[in-house]
Amino acid sequence: AAVAGKVPRRQPDFIYQVTPQFELEKVTVGANVTGSTNSWVQDNNLMKMPGYTLVSAFAQYRPTERVQLMLNVDNLFDKVAFIEITTPSVPANGIGVGRAANGRTISMSARMNF
């Protein structure tokens, strides 16, 4: 009864993902944009978690038919994005518990088909 009519925790109004890419004969480049509008931290609707947008980028080069070289950059702009906060309100000490998206992460890989 205490939470009747309130918005459930971590349920934003809008969640989105779009992945445009451009492809040529030997090269593919693109980006992945994901995000969410703000949402309530707990069912009591006392504290809001901010919305976020994260951009990742990727590139693939195919020097031969059997070889692919890839570069991926997750969280390209190194943004802070809170995915989950478990503290129902701001505690007296100002320290809560939560989970954030990883900072910028870069990876390279190679693939050979045979």
Buried (B, 14 or more C-beta within 10 A) or exposed (E): EEEEEEBEBBEBEEEEEEEEEEEEEEEBBBBBBBBBEEBBBBBEBEBEBEBBEBBBBBBBBBEEEEEBEBBBBBBBEEBEBBEEBEEBEEEEEEEBEEEEBEEEEEEEEEEEEE
